[in-house]
Amino acid sequence: MTENDKPASRDFIRQIIDENLRNNAHGGRVCTRFPPEPNGYLHIGHAKSICLNFGLAKEFGGVCNLRFDDTNPGKEELEYVESIMDDVRWLGFSWKDGPYYASDYFEKIYGFAVELIKLGKAYVCNLSAEEVREHRGTLTKPGRNSPYRDRSVEENLDLFTRMRAGEFPDGHCTLRAKIDMTSPNVIMRDPALFRIRRQRHHRTGDAWLIYPLYDFTHCLSDALEGVTHSICTLEFENNRELYDWVLDNFKWSVRPRQYEFARLNLTYTVVSKRKLIQLVDEGVVSGWDDPRMPTLRGVRRRGYTPEALRDFCERIGVARADNMVDISLLEHCLREDLNVRAPRAMAVLNPVRLVIENYPEGQAEEFICQNHPENPDMGSRSLSFSRELYIDAEDFRAEPPKKFHRLFPGSEVRLRHAYYVTCTGFSRNESGEVTEVRCTYDPKTRGGWSDDGRKVKGTIHWVDAASAVNATVRLYDRLFTVENPLAGKDRDFKELVNPNSLTTLTRCKIEPSLAALAPEAFIQFERHGYFCADSKEHAPDRPVFNRSVALRDSYAKTQADGK
């Protein structure tokens, strides 16, 4: 990489790597890793880590490993492994070798534990989990040594061998590091390294009855893979001391170093895996791929593009301190991407019939319309037009407010791509709802333009009643009603779920060509926003569209107006 290839602004991690390369640290190598635990689906916070780790490897001519830290068999499944690989590929990244699994190293990690016992730095402890907590102390009170801490090396080796052989029940004992029970860092107070757990592993089956703890496994896996820069989020900052302690007990050809950056916190959202599980398990959302969820499965189903997510991650950058990112920036990135790439079409979400009284019955014509106003290469489409159309109910008012430039009795507007029409009347049902609007058209204004120089202020959208296709359209709002749903410790965050986060419209009318779109295809419904064909439910005979984002950020204005 040349100096010209480097971005103008260098975050602290890139500055560290620059310095390492200048000093020929790690032999001039750069190897990062993305190490998810396969116990759930990835969320948008993971996207930041994926973009950072894979991006650094690409930028510095290095390698990024995809590794599954699968040390907790009770919560891990092959389904999550496959979904994670699919999400990483969808974001636009790939791995050279692997993927790797921590379970590949179980035998070696067991061997490292044996070496620690021989060094007198690990022991088998028979304290229960509750007793361990009692001995650990607090942030202001030092811990107490376990009564089993001074067992001999021979006794510890024998007990650890018997742990592996299955002689003891779950919870009977653990292997703990012998460090310092008075350490100001509570994590260093003799942490557990191995525990007994009779659970079938998704890869190793029943081969193991003991499993290493994450903090012991992670650093060793990094070292075994030749990782140079182990980049993680700030919640692991206190764990770095243990990371270094474990590695310092052994010799390595490449010694990894851990660096922490601020995790992604997004307004009106939660990115805690535990909280997301609650939303799914308690039926607050329909599943991990609910388009309101911040999971990559959810935002993908909603219509977010990998290009928009990568742009978002690049814009927010990498910082040392936690901060809250406004979700409107994420939406802005999506608008910018789709504005260039999304074809345009017309859809009527709340239809009212429009009858053109002076248009000949039985007559029909077609209008050729560009699919994108600024990109002729995207081609054109044909729109049918006849005496009866559908327009959106919001485009008509029997008694219009000031500055209402759409249809009302006596007003003239432009039907987009078609004609000028003048409203002559309307009908209501017994409930008072407008069911039909009547108008006349000016045949001299074909294409939506007048030769006599007169102008109209309003343009409305429509679909031909004779050819329109019925569709279901889902509109989404913020999942929570407050910027930080986890700010109040005395309240249940689920009580802050926005009751209007999903609106399902089942009477929508769309251009007939839209029914044939492939699942996940994106489109701009003019005036309504950017939409995508639902990945699970959309079909030609039953079109279903999800709104990805509105054309502009109206939420901030709505909040400011107190609506």
C-alpha positions, 0 to 999 in steps of 0.5 A, spaced: 500 500 500 502 506 498 501 513 501 496 515 496 492 509 498 491 511 505 485 515 507 486 522 509 484 521 516 487 515 520 484 512 526 488 510 532 488 503 530 491 504 523 496 509 526 498 503 531 498 498 525 502 504 521 507 504 527 508 496 527 509 496 520 515 501 520 518 497 526 517 491 522 513 488 528 510 481 527 515 480 521 511 486 517 505 481 517 498 484 519 493 478 521 486 480 524 480 476 525 472 476 526 471 471 532 463 470 533 460 465 538 455 461 534 449 462 539 445 467 535 444 471 529 449 477 527 447 484 528 449 491 526 454 492 531 457 486 528 457 489 521 462 494 524 467 489 527 466 485 520 468 491 516 473 494 520 477 487 521 476 485 514 477 492 511 484 492 515 486 486 512 485 488 505 488 495 506 494 493 509 495 487 504 494 482 510 489 476 512 483 476 516 480 470 519 473 468 520 473 464 526 468 461 531 469 461 538 465 455 539 466 453 547 459 453 549 455 447 546 449 448 550 447 455 546 451 454 539 448 451 533 450 449 526 444 454 524 448 460 527 454 458 523 451 458 517 447 464 518 454 468 520 458 465 514 452 468 509 452 474 513 459 476 512 459 474 505 453 478 504 456 484 506 462 483 501 467 480 505 471 473 504 476 469 508 482 466 504 482 459 509 478 456 514 473 458 517 476 456 523 473 454 529 476 454 537 474 447 537 479 445 532 484 447 538 481 443 544 486 438 544 492 443 544 488 448 549 488 442 553 495 441 553 496 448 554 492 447 561 496 441 563 503 446 562 500 451 566 499 446 572 506 443 571 508 451 572 504 451 578 500 456 575 493 452 575 489 448 580 483 444 580 478 447 585 472 444 588 468 450 590 461 451 588 459 457 583 456 460 589 462 459 593 467 462 588 463 468 588 463 469 595 471 468 595 472 473 589 471 479 593 468 486 590 471 492 587 473 495 594 474 488 597 480 483 595 478 476 594 480 470 599 484 464 596 480 457 595 482 452 600 484 448 594 489 453 591 495 449 594 494 442 591 500 439 589 502 439 581 501 431 581 494 432 585 492 437 580 494 433 574 491 427 576 484 431 578 484 434 571 485 428 567 479 425 571 475 431 569 476 430 562 475 422 563 468 424 566 469 421 573 466 427 576 459 430 575 457 437 572 459 443 577 463 438 581 470 442 580 473 447 575 480 448 573 482 455 575 488 460 573 493 461 580 494 469 579 492 473 584 486 474 589 487 481 591 488 484 584 484 490 583 482 487 576 477 482 579 478 478 572 485 476 575 482 473 581 484 466 579 479 465 573 476 459 571 480 456 565 476 449 564 469 447 566 465 440 566 459 440 561 456 434 559 453 437 553 453 435 545 458 440 541 455 441 534 462 439 531 466 435 536 459 431 538 461 427 545 468 427 544 469 432 550 466 432 557 470 439 559 470 445 555 475 451 556 472 458 558 472 463 552 478 468 555 482 462 556 481 460 549 480 466 545 487 468 546 490 461 545 486 461 538 489 468 536 496 465 537 495 459 534 493 462 528 498 467 527 493 473 529 497 480 530 492 485 531 486 482 536 481 487 535 475 487 540 470 492 543 471 496 549 467 491 554 473 486 553 478 492 556 479 489 563 480 482 559 486 484 556 490 483 562 488 476 562 489 475 555 496 477 556 497 473 562 495 467 558 500 468 552 506 470 556 506 463 559 508 460 553 513 462 547 510 464 540 513 465 533 507 471 533 505 474 539 498 477 538 496 484 541 489 486 543 486 493 542 479 495 544 475 500 540 468 503 541 462 498 540 456 501 535 451 504 539 445 506 535 439 510 537 432 507 538 435 500 537 438 495 542 444 491 540 445 487 546 444 479 544 441 478 550 436 483 549 435 481 542 433 474 544 428 477 549 425 480 543 424 474 539 423 469 545 417 473 548 414 475 541 415 482 541 418 481 534 416 475 529 423 473 529 431 474 528 429 476 521 423 481 523 425 487 519 425 492 525 430 488 528 437 490 528 440 483 526 443 483 519 438 478 517 433 483 519 436 489 515 437 485 509 430 483 509 428 490 510 432 492 504 438 495 506 444 494 502 451 491 504 454 498 500 450 502 505 452 498 511 459 499 509 458 506 507 455 507 514 461 503 518 466 507 514 463 514 516 462 513 523 469 511 524 473 507 529 474 511 536 476 509 543 470 512 547 463 509 547 458 514 543 451 514 541 450 514 533 444 517 530 440 512 526 438 517 521 445 517 519 444 509 517 438 511 513 441 517 510 447 512 507 441 507 505 438 513 501 444 515 498 445 508 495 438 507 493 437 513 490 442 512 485 440 504 484 433 504 485 428 504 479 422 508 480 415 506 480 408 508 482 404 505 488 397 507 491 398 505 498 391 507 500 387 507 494 381 511 492 378 510 485 378 516 480 373 516 475 375 520 468 368 522 466 370 525 459 375 519 458 371 514 453 369 508 456 373 502 453 379 506 451 386 504 453 392 507 452 400 506 454 405 511 456 412 510 456 416 512 462 423 512 464 425 507 470 430 512 473 430 520 471 437 521 472 439 514 469 437 512 462 441 506 462 436 503 466 431 503 461 423 504 461 417 501 462 410 501 459 404 504 463 397 503 461 391 508 462 384 508 462 377 511 464 378 508 471 384 509 476 386 509 483 389 514 487 392 515 494 386 517 499 391 523 502 391 526 495 384 528 495 380 533 500 373 535 500 375 541 504 382 542 503 387 546 508 391 552 506 397 550 501 394 543 499 396 543 492 393 536 490 385 534 488 379 537 491 373 540 488 375 545 482 382 544 483 386 542 477 393 537 478 397 533 473 397 525 473 404 524 473 406 522 466 399 522 463 394 528 463 392 534 467 385 533 470 380 537 474 376 535 480 368 535 479 366 531 485 366 525 489 362 520 493 362 518 500 360 511 503 355 511 510 361 512 514 363 518 511 369 515 507 371 518 500 370 512 496 370 515 489 373 522 486 370 524 479 374 529 474 375 531 467 381 530 463 384 535 458 386 531 452 391 536 450 396 535 456 398 528 454 404 526 457 403 531 463 405 538 460 400 543 457 402 547 450 398 553 452 403 555 458 398 554 464 401 551 470 399 546 475 402 546 482 400 539 484 402 532 481 399 526 484 401 518 482 396 513 480 395 506 477 390 504 472 384 500 475 384 495 469 391 492 470 393 494 477 395 488 482 393 488 489 399 488 494 401 488 501 405 493 503 409 494 510 411 500 513 416 501 519 418 506 524 423 506 529 423 500 534 423 504 540 420 510 542 426 513 546 433 514 543 436 510 548 431 504 551 437 501 556 438 508 559 433 507 565 435 501 569 428 501 573 424 500 567 423 494 562 426 496 556 420 492 552 415 497 555 418 502 550 417 498 544 414 503 539 406 500 538 406 503 531 413 500 529 409 496 524 403 498 519 401 493 514 397 495 508 393 490 505 389 494 500 395 497 496 395 497 488 401 497 484 404 497 477 403 490 474 410 489 473 412 490 480 409 483 482 414 479 477 420 482 481 425 477 485 425 477 492 430 482 495 429 487 489 429 494 491 424 499 488 422 506 489 415 507 490 415 515 488 413 519 494 412 513 498 420 511 499 424 505 498 421 498 498 424 491 497 420 485 495 420 481 501 425 475 501 420 470 504 413 472 502 413 476 496 411 472 490 408 474 483 401 472 485 402 475 492 406 481 492 409 483 499 413 489 499 417 492 505 419 499 506 426 500 507 426 507 508 422 514 507 424 519 502 427 524 507 427 523 515 421 525 517 421 522 524 425 528 527 420 533 525 415 529 527 418 528 534 419 536 534 412 537 532 410 533 538 406 528 534 
